[in-house]
Protein backbone atom coordinates (compact mmCIF):
# COMPACT_ATOMS: atom_id res chain seq x y z
CA UNK A 1 0.00 0.00 0.00
CA UNK A 2 1.36 3.40 -0.97
CA UNK A 3 2.26 5.86 1.77
CA UNK A 4 0.03 8.96 1.94
CA UNK A 5 1.41 12.03 0.26
CA UNK A 6 2.29 14.99 2.49
CA UNK A 7 2.69 18.63 1.53
CA UNK A 8 6.32 19.72 1.58
CA UNK A 9 6.97 22.59 3.97
CA UNK A 10 10.05 24.39 5.25
CA UNK A 11 11.32 22.86 8.54
CA UNK A 12 10.16 25.83 10.64
CA UNK A 13 6.71 25.75 9.07
CA UNK A 14 6.45 22.00 9.58
CA UNK A 15 7.49 22.29 13.21
CA UNK A 16 4.95 25.06 13.73
CA UNK A 17 2.26 22.89 12.13
CA UNK A 18 3.05 20.01 14.49
CA UNK A 19 3.09 22.22 17.60
CA UNK A 20 -0.27 23.73 16.70
CA UNK A 21 -1.78 20.31 16.08
CA UNK A 22 -0.41 19.04 19.38
CA UNK A 23 -1.62 22.10 21.27
CA UNK A 24 -5.13 21.63 19.87
CA UNK A 25 -5.18 18.00 21.04
CA UNK A 26 -3.78 18.86 24.48
CA UNK A 27 -6.57 21.44 24.85
CA UNK A 28 -9.24 18.81 24.26
CA UNK A 29 -7.81 15.72 25.97
CA UNK A 30 -5.62 14.84 28.91
CA UNK A 31 -1.94 14.23 28.23
CA UNK A 32 -2.29 10.51 28.89
CA UNK A 33 -5.12 10.11 26.37
CA UNK A 34 -3.14 11.40 23.40
CA UNK A 35 -0.84 9.21 21.32
CA UNK A 36 1.92 10.32 18.99
CA UNK A 37 0.03 8.60 16.17
CA UNK A 38 -2.96 10.86 16.81
CA UNK A 39 -0.69 13.91 16.80
CA UNK A 40 0.83 12.84 13.49
CA UNK A 41 -2.61 12.36 11.97
CA UNK A 42 -3.83 15.73 13.24
CA UNK A 43 -0.72 17.47 11.89
CA UNK A 44 -0.92 15.65 8.54
CA UNK A 45 2.58 14.18 8.83
CA UNK A 46 4.04 10.71 9.05
CA UNK A 47 4.85 9.31 12.48
CA UNK A 48 8.51 9.12 11.49
CA UNK A 49 8.57 12.82 10.60
CA UNK A 50 6.87 13.67 13.88
CA UNK A 51 9.59 11.84 15.82
CA UNK A 52 12.20 13.69 13.77
CA UNK A 53 11.01 16.96 15.29
CA UNK A 54 9.91 15.71 18.70
CA UNK A 55 11.48 12.52 20.10
CA UNK A 56 8.62 11.99 22.56
CA UNK A 57 5.25 13.37 23.62
CA UNK A 58 6.58 15.31 26.57
CA UNK A 59 8.90 17.36 24.34
CA UNK A 60 5.95 18.26 22.14
CA UNK A 61 3.91 19.19 25.21
CA UNK A 62 6.72 21.43 26.48
CA UNK A 63 6.91 23.17 23.09
CA UNK A 64 3.17 23.79 23.15
CA UNK A 65 3.39 25.15 26.71
CA UNK A 66 6.25 27.44 25.76
CA UNK A 67 4.15 28.87 22.95
CA UNK A 68 1.33 29.61 25.36
CA UNK A 69 3.79 31.11 27.85
CA UNK A 70 5.21 33.56 25.31
CA UNK A 71 1.78 34.65 24.11
CA UNK A 72 0.39 35.03 27.62
CA UNK A 73 3.45 36.90 28.89
CA UNK A 74 3.12 39.44 26.08
CA UNK A 75 -0.56 39.89 26.87
CA UNK A 76 -0.10 40.64 30.57
CA UNK A 77 3.12 42.68 30.38
CA UNK A 78 2.52 45.87 32.42
CA UNK A 79 2.63 49.10 30.44
CA UNK A 80 4.74 50.87 33.07
CA UNK A 81 2.34 53.82 32.88
CA UNK A 82 0.14 54.94 35.75
CA UNK A 83 -0.18 53.79 39.38
CA UNK A 84 0.40 50.11 40.18
CA UNK A 85 -3.29 49.33 40.65
CA UNK A 86 -4.12 50.79 37.23
CA UNK A 87 -1.41 48.65 35.65
CA UNK A 88 -2.62 45.56 37.51
CA UNK A 89 -6.16 46.19 36.29
CA UNK A 90 -4.97 46.39 32.69
CA UNK A 91 -2.91 43.21 33.07
CA UNK A 92 -5.87 41.37 34.61
CA UNK A 93 -8.10 42.49 31.75
CA UNK A 94 -5.57 41.16 29.25
CA UNK A 95 -5.11 37.93 31.19
CA UNK A 96 -8.83 37.22 31.42
CA UNK A 97 -9.29 38.04 27.74
CA UNK A 98 -6.57 35.50 26.85
CA UNK A 99 -8.09 32.88 29.15
CA UNK A 100 -11.54 33.55 27.68
CA UNK A 101 -10.21 32.99 24.16
CA UNK A 102 -8.16 29.90 25.13
CA UNK A 103 -10.39 28.50 27.86
CA UNK A 104 -9.90 24.81 27.05
CA UNK A 105 -6.14 25.21 26.86
CA UNK A 106 -6.03 27.03 30.20
CA UNK A 107 -8.24 24.47 31.96
CA UNK A 108 -6.24 21.51 30.65
CA UNK A 109 -3.00 23.20 31.66
CA UNK A 110 -4.18 23.81 35.22
CA UNK A 111 -5.57 20.28 35.47
CA UNK A 112 -2.32 18.75 34.20
CA UNK A 113 -0.25 20.39 36.96
CA UNK A 114 -1.26 17.56 39.29
CA UNK A 115 0.30 14.88 37.06
CA UNK A 116 2.88 16.56 34.83
CA UNK A 117 5.99 18.23 36.30
CA UNK A 118 6.40 20.24 33.09
CA UNK A 119 2.96 21.80 33.46
CA UNK A 120 3.55 22.41 37.16
CA UNK A 121 6.86 24.09 36.37
CA UNK A 122 5.23 26.33 33.77
CA UNK A 123 2.46 27.47 36.12
CA UNK A 124 4.93 28.06 38.96
CA UNK A 125 7.24 30.05 36.69
CA UNK A 126 4.37 32.13 35.35
CA UNK A 127 3.07 32.83 38.86
CA UNK A 128 6.59 33.82 39.95
CA UNK A 129 6.90 36.30 37.08
CA UNK A 130 3.55 37.85 37.96
CA UNK A 131 4.48 37.98 41.64
CA UNK A 132 7.82 39.65 40.90
CA UNK A 133 6.16 42.29 38.72
CA UNK A 134 3.50 43.08 41.29
CA UNK A 135 6.04 43.23 44.11
CA UNK A 136 8.37 45.49 42.16
CA UNK A 137 5.52 47.94 41.61
CA UNK A 138 3.86 47.98 45.02
CA UNK A 139 6.79 47.25 47.34
CA UNK A 140 9.88 48.13 45.29
CA UNK A 141 11.37 44.66 45.82
CA UNK A 142 11.08 41.07 44.62
CA UNK A 143 12.09 39.72 48.04
CA UNK A 144 9.06 40.70 50.15
CA UNK A 145 8.51 40.30 53.89
CA UNK A 146 6.82 36.97 54.74
CA UNK A 147 3.34 38.39 55.36
CA UNK A 148 3.25 40.09 51.96
CA UNK A 149 4.68 37.05 50.16
CA UNK A 150 2.12 34.70 51.70
CA UNK A 151 -0.74 37.10 50.96
CA UNK A 152 0.18 37.37 47.28
CA UNK A 153 0.89 33.68 46.79
CA UNK A 154 -2.54 32.99 48.29
CA UNK A 155 -4.12 35.55 45.97
CA UNK A 156 -2.58 33.91 42.89
CA UNK A 157 -3.98 30.52 43.96
CA UNK A 158 -7.38 32.14 44.59
CA UNK A 159 -7.24 33.70 41.14
CA UNK A 160 -6.74 30.30 39.47
CA UNK A 161 -9.63 28.77 41.41
CA UNK A 162 -11.94 31.70 40.67
CA UNK A 163 -11.13 31.66 36.95
CA UNK A 164 -11.68 27.91 36.76
CA UNK A 165 -15.11 28.28 38.34
CA UNK A 166 -15.95 31.17 36.01
CA UNK A 167 -15.00 29.13 32.93
CA UNK A 168 -17.19 26.25 34.07
CA UNK A 169 -20.21 28.35 35.13
CA UNK A 170 -20.11 31.52 33.00
CA UNK A 171 -22.71 33.15 35.26
CA UNK A 172 -21.02 36.53 35.77
CA UNK A 173 -19.45 38.96 33.29
CA UNK A 174 -15.71 38.98 32.71
CA UNK A 175 -15.48 42.53 34.06
CA UNK A 176 -17.22 41.43 37.25
CA UNK A 177 -14.70 38.65 37.68
CA UNK A 178 -11.88 41.15 37.23
CA UNK A 179 -13.38 43.37 39.93
CA UNK A 180 -13.66 40.39 42.27
CA UNK A 181 -10.01 39.54 41.70
CA UNK A 182 -9.00 43.14 42.36
CA UNK A 183 -11.09 43.14 45.53
CA UNK A 184 -9.42 39.94 46.71
CA UNK A 185 -6.04 41.50 45.91
CA UNK A 186 -6.82 44.55 48.04
CA UNK A 187 -8.08 42.33 50.85
CA UNK A 188 -4.92 40.23 50.73
CA UNK A 189 -2.76 43.35 50.97
CA UNK A 190 -4.90 44.71 53.79
CA UNK A 191 -4.48 41.52 55.75
CA UNK A 192 -0.72 41.56 55.16
CA UNK A 193 -0.42 45.11 56.48
CA UNK A 194 -2.43 44.17 59.57
CA UNK A 195 -0.03 41.32 60.27
CA UNK A 196 3.00 43.46 59.45
CA UNK A 197 2.30 47.18 60.07
CA UNK A 198 5.78 48.06 58.79
CA UNK A 199 4.68 47.35 55.22
CA UNK A 200 4.44 50.43 53.00
CA UNK A 201 2.73 49.64 49.70
CA UNK A 202 2.43 51.91 46.68
CA UNK A 203 -1.30 51.71 45.96
CA UNK A 204 -2.40 55.28 45.56
CA UNK A 205 -5.15 55.36 42.97
CA UNK A 206 -8.22 53.34 42.14
CA UNK A 207 -8.25 51.75 38.69
CA UNK A 208 -10.16 53.55 35.96
CA UNK A 209 -13.52 52.07 35.09
Order of alpha helices (4+ residues) and beta strands (2+ residues): alpha-alpha-alpha-alpha-alpha-alpha-alpha-alpha-alpha
